[in-house]
Each structure stands twice: as C-alpha cells, then as structure tokens.
Amino acid sequence: MFVDANYNFKLDENEIRTKSNFFGDFVLPDQIYPNQLVALGGVGIDTNTDHADSILIGTSVNAKPVWLSPMSSVQSVSADFNSTVFSLGI
C-alpha cells in the first residue's frame, strides 16, 4: 500500500508506504490528502487466495476511511464513472 504521488501506479523511492494488517486495515499520515492510493498484491481473507498480481486503486480526499476495491479502481480510472457502471450492467 502506498501513496502514488506522481500517479504512475509504481512505488517510487520517495513515496509514502505502509502495510495493511490481516483485515486490510492500514494507516497513513493525515497530510497525504488528497492523493491516489495503490495497493499491490495481498491475500484474500475469505479464501486465502494469493492476489500477488493484483492492483487496487482509490483516492483519499480527507481523513475519512478509504476502501480500495475493484469498484474504487474502476472509479479512479474512469472519466465518467456512472456511464462505466451502467455499461458494466451494475
């Protein structure tokens, strides 16, 4: 898990990083808002499935909780989230 300050989806040397716990909870400094957050890899707690090649993206806008999920990833890269969701039939 890291703050992708330059929006390149890669962990660069100067970017803030942390690890999540067993439940996926993580803590980052308050001063990072707003910014793009990226989670790489992980293990599903419900299936114990290794997601080593996965990437989840989300945007932190304030000190409120942020969930990184497939939907937050779609929202982060979509120019028109509502149209994208509609076209996916969700």
Buried (B, 14 or more C-beta within 10 A) or exposed (E): BBBBEEEEEEBEEEBBEEEEEEEBEBEBEEEBBEBBBBBBEBEEEEEEEEBEEBEBBBBBEEEEEBEBEEBBBBBBEEEEEEEBBEEEEE
